[in-house]
């Protein structure tokens, strides 16, 4: 029997099925839907420059330093435009702090001898790190590993590779639960046993993958039946498409609708 994922990978042509093999987190899924948006592509083509150079620091952190703000990119939730021709595992995508619903706020103080606060470096976090320093001079670091992303806004760290003693901030008491969850994940990132390529815990990863394939096929003008075959395989569709329950037809329609919704702005909800 033909594997539906392998089949759609050959036909979809835009890496929708390839998401199955990568530990995508919510920010990656958000980018996959955004980069298919024709209005975003048009804005990217008009942007100057279309591409900004990243550097890789000695500790492996990818850094983008912005000379100014890019309001047109910020409209899409990004600090700067990313190339829509590149998938999430190929393109460094730098989300804007305002688009991130949950954010760790950290003040980096100078380590002092005898302090009870252990010093850290960004290299202590055993995950991929994308950092952007905007016009305000405040680094925003997106930690990404194991299907989870944690964004950190760091005040007071002049050199990103330097050691610092972290002081974490709360905006108010209602922020405690969300911050506790994020800080627990940050701690996991520092543990020697952490596997950054472990299976992602993102609950909707299969549904999002199916929605992405449905979107790609829909954008190519495929019928609902053809879309269903790309996702579920020809055998299953042949057996169930004309059944009285209409379940598979309804599911395919919902996946197309969901993919379209995420492309047109719903992707922001995936940033978490």
C-alpha positions as CSV (number, residue, x, y, z in Angstrom):
1,X,0.0,0.0,0.0
2,X,1.3,3.5,-0.9
3,X,2.2,5.6,2.2
4,X,0.0,8.7,2.0
5,X,2.7,10.9,3.4
6,X,5.3,9.7,0.9
7,X,2.8,10.1,-1.9
8,X,2.0,13.7,-0.9
9,X,5.6,14.5,-0.5
10,X,6.2,13.7,-4.2
11,X,3.1,15.6,-5.4
12,X,2.7,18.5,-3.0
13,X,6.1,20.0,-3.9
14,X,6.2,22.5,-1.1
15,X,7.5,20.4,1.8
16,X,4.1,20.0,3.5
17,X,4.5,16.3,4.1
18,X,8.2,16.8,5.1
19,X,7.0,18.3,8.4
20,X,6.5,14.8,9.5
21,X,10.3,14.2,9.8
22,X,11.2,17.4,11.7
23,X,10.5,18.3,15.3
24,X,8.5,21.3,14.5
25,X,7.2,23.6,17.2
26,X,4.4,26.1,17.1
27,X,6.6,28.8,15.6
28,X,7.7,26.5,12.8
29,X,4.1,25.6,12.0
30,X,3.2,29.3,12.0
31,X,5.9,30.0,9.5
32,X,4.8,27.2,7.2
33,X,1.3,28.6,6.9
34,X,2.5,32.3,6.7
35,X,4.9,31.6,3.9
36,X,2.1,30.3,1.7
37,X,0.2,33.6,2.0
38,X,0.3,35.5,-1.4
39,X,0.0,38.9,0.3
40,X,3.0,38.1,2.5
41,X,5.0,37.0,-0.6
42,X,4.1,40.2,-2.3
43,X,5.3,42.3,0.7
44,X,8.5,40.2,0.8
45,X,9.2,40.8,-2.9
46,X,8.8,44.6,-2.4
47,X,11.0,44.6,0.8
48,X,14.4,46.3,0.7
49,X,16.6,44.4,1.4
50,X,14.8,41.1,0.8
51,X,17.4,39.3,2.8
52,X,19.4,40.3,5.9
53,X,22.6,38.5,6.8
54,X,22.7,36.4,10.0
55,X,25.9,35.5,11.8
56,X,26.6,32.5,13.9
57,X,28.2,33.2,17.2
58,X,30.9,31.1,18.7
59,X,28.4,29.3,20.9
60,X,26.2,28.4,17.9
61,X,23.5,31.1,18.4
62,X,22.2,32.5,15.1
63,X,22.1,36.3,15.4
64,X,20.4,38.9,13.3
65,X,21.1,42.5,14.1
66,X,18.7,45.0,12.7
67,X,19.8,48.6,11.8
68,X,16.2,49.8,12.0
69,X,12.6,48.7,12.4
70,X,10.8,47.0,9.5
71,X,7.1,47.9,10.0
72,X,5.9,46.0,6.9
73,X,7.4,42.8,8.4
74,X,6.1,43.6,11.8
75,X,2.6,43.7,10.3
76,X,3.0,39.9,9.8
77,X,4.4,39.4,13.3
78,X,8.1,39.3,12.2
79,X,11.1,41.5,13.2
80,X,12.3,41.2,9.6
81,X,11.1,39.4,6.4
82,X,12.1,35.8,5.9
83,X,12.3,34.1,2.5
84,X,8.9,32.4,1.9
85,X,10.7,30.0,-0.5
86,X,12.4,28.3,2.5
87,X,10.8,25.8,4.9
88,X,11.0,26.2,8.6
89,X,14.0,23.9,8.9
90,X,15.9,25.9,6.3
91,X,15.0,29.6,7.1
92,X,16.0,31.4,10.2
93,X,12.7,33.1,11.2
94,X,12.8,36.0,13.7
95,X,9.4,36.6,15.2
96,X,8.6,40.0,16.8
97,X,8.2,40.2,20.5
98,X,4.7,41.7,20.1
99,X,3.5,38.6,18.2
100,X,4.6,36.2,21.0
101,X,1.9,35.6,23.5
102,X,4.2,34.1,26.1
103,X,7.6,35.6,26.7
104,X,10.2,35.2,29.4
105,X,11.6,38.6,30.6
106,X,15.1,38.4,32.0
107,X,17.5,41.0,33.4
108,X,21.1,39.9,32.9
109,X,23.3,41.0,35.8
110,X,27.0,40.7,36.2
111,X,28.0,37.5,38.1
112,X,29.6,38.2,41.4
113,X,31.9,35.8,43.5
114,X,30.0,34.0,46.2
115,X,26.6,34.8,44.8
116,X,23.9,32.2,45.3
117,X,22.6,32.8,41.8
118,X,24.4,30.5,39.3
119,X,25.7,32.2,36.2
120,X,24.6,31.1,32.8
121,X,25.6,31.6,29.1
122,X,23.3,31.1,26.2
123,X,25.4,28.1,25.3
124,X,24.2,26.3,28.5
125,X,20.8,25.8,26.7
126,X,21.2,22.7,24.6
127,X,18.9,23.8,21.8
128,X,18.9,25.9,18.7
129,X,18.9,29.6,19.4
130,X,17.8,32.4,17.1
131,X,18.6,35.9,18.4
132,X,17.5,39.2,17.0
133,X,18.6,42.6,18.3
134,X,16.3,45.3,17.1
135,X,16.5,49.0,17.0
136,X,15.8,49.1,20.8
137,X,19.0,47.2,21.5
138,X,17.2,44.4,23.5
139,X,18.1,40.9,22.4
140,X,15.1,38.6,21.8
141,X,16.3,34.9,21.8
142,X,14.1,32.1,20.6
143,X,15.1,28.8,22.2
144,X,13.9,25.9,20.0
145,X,14.2,22.2,20.8
146,X,12.1,19.0,21.2
147,X,9.1,20.5,19.5
148,X,9.0,23.4,22.0
149,X,10.0,27.1,21.7
150,X,10.7,29.5,24.5
151,X,11.3,33.2,23.7
152,X,13.4,35.3,26.0
153,X,13.8,39.1,26.0
154,X,17.1,39.8,27.7
155,X,17.9,43.2,29.2
156,X,21.4,44.2,30.2
157,X,23.4,41.6,28.2
158,X,25.8,43.6,26.0
159,X,27.6,40.6,24.6
160,X,25.4,37.6,23.9
161,X,28.2,35.1,24.5
162,X,29.1,36.5,27.9
163,X,28.1,34.9,31.2
164,X,25.3,36.5,33.2
165,X,23.3,36.0,36.4
166,X,19.6,35.8,35.4
167,X,16.9,37.8,37.2
168,X,13.5,36.8,35.9
169,X,10.6,39.3,35.9
170,X,6.8,39.0,36.3
171,X,4.4,41.5,34.8
172,X,1.8,40.8,37.4
173,X,0.5,37.9,39.6
174,X,-1.7,36.5,36.8
175,X,1.5,35.9,34.9
176,X,2.8,33.3,37.4
177,X,1.4,30.1,35.8
178,X,2.5,30.9,32.3
179,X,6.0,32.0,33.4
180,X,6.4,28.9,35.6
181,X,5.7,26.6,32.7
182,X,8.2,28.5,30.5
183,X,10.9,28.5,33.2
184,X,10.5,24.8,33.7
185,X,11.0,24.2,30.0
186,X,14.1,26.5,30.1
187,X,15.5,24.4,32.9
188,X,14.9,21.2,30.8
189,X,16.9,22.8,28.0
190,X,20.0,23.0,30.3
191,X,19.8,19.3,31.4
192,X,22.5,17.0,29.9
193,X,19.8,14.4,29.2
194,X,17.7,16.7,27.1
195,X,17.2,15.5,23.5
196,X,16.5,18.5,21.2
197,X,15.4,16.1,18.4
198,X,13.0,14.1,20.6
199,X,9.5,13.6,19.3
200,X,7.6,17.0,19.6
201,X,4.9,17.2,22.3
202,X,2.9,19.6,20.1
203,X,-0.6,18.1,20.4
204,X,-1.9,19.0,17.0
205,X,1.1,18.3,14.9
206,X,-0.6,15.6,12.7
207,X,-3.7,17.7,12.2
208,X,-1.5,20.7,11.3
209,X,0.4,18.6,8.8
210,X,-2.8,17.4,7.2
211,X,-4.1,21.0,7.1
212,X,-0.9,22.1,5.4
213,X,-1.1,19.4,2.8
214,X,-4.8,20.2,2.3
215,X,-3.9,23.9,1.9
216,X,-1.2,23.2,-0.7
217,X,-3.4,20.9,-2.7
218,X,-6.3,23.4,-2.6
219,X,-4.1,26.2,-3.8
220,X,-3.2,24.0,-6.7
221,X,-6.8,23.7,-7.6
222,X,-7.3,20.1,-6.6
223,X,-10.7,18.7,-5.8
224,X,-11.6,17.6,-2.3
225,X,-11.3,13.9,-3.4
226,X,-7.8,14.5,-4.8
227,X,-6.9,16.4,-1.6
228,X,-8.2,13.5,0.5
229,X,-6.1,11.0,-1.5
230,X,-3.0,13.1,-0.9
231,X,-3.6,13.0,2.8
232,X,-5.2,9.6,3.5
233,X,-4.2,7.5,0.6
234,X,-6.2,6.2,-2.4
235,X,-7.3,3.0,-0.8
236,X,-8.9,4.6,2.2
237,X,-10.6,7.3,0.0
238,X,-11.9,4.6,-2.5
239,X,-13.4,2.7,0.4
240,X,-15.0,5.6,2.3
241,X,-15.6,8.5,0.0
242,X,-19.1,7.5,-1.1
243,X,-20.2,6.1,2.3
244,X,-23.4,7.4,4.0
245,X,-21.5,9.0,6.9
246,X,-19.7,11.6,4.7
247,X,-17.1,11.6,7.4
248,X,-14.1,11.7,5.1
249,X,-15.5,14.4,2.9
250,X,-16.4,16.6,5.9
251,X,-13.0,16.0,7.4
252,X,-11.3,17.0,4.2
253,X,-13.4,20.2,3.9
254,X,-12.5,21.1,7.5
255,X,-8.8,20.6,6.9
256,X,-8.9,22.9,3.8
257,X,-10.8,25.5,5.8
258,X,-8.4,25.2,8.7
259,X,-5.4,25.5,6.5
260,X,-6.8,28.6,4.8
261,X,-7.7,30.2,8.1
262,X,-4.1,29.6,9.4
263,X,-2.6,31.0,6.3
264,X,-4.7,34.2,6.5
265,X,-3.7,35.1,10.0
266,X,-4.6,32.2,12.3
267,X,-0.9,31.2,12.3
268,X,-0.4,33.8,15.1
269,X,-2.3,31.5,17.5
270,X,0.3,28.8,17.0
271,X,3.1,31.1,18.4
272,X,1.7,30.5,21.9
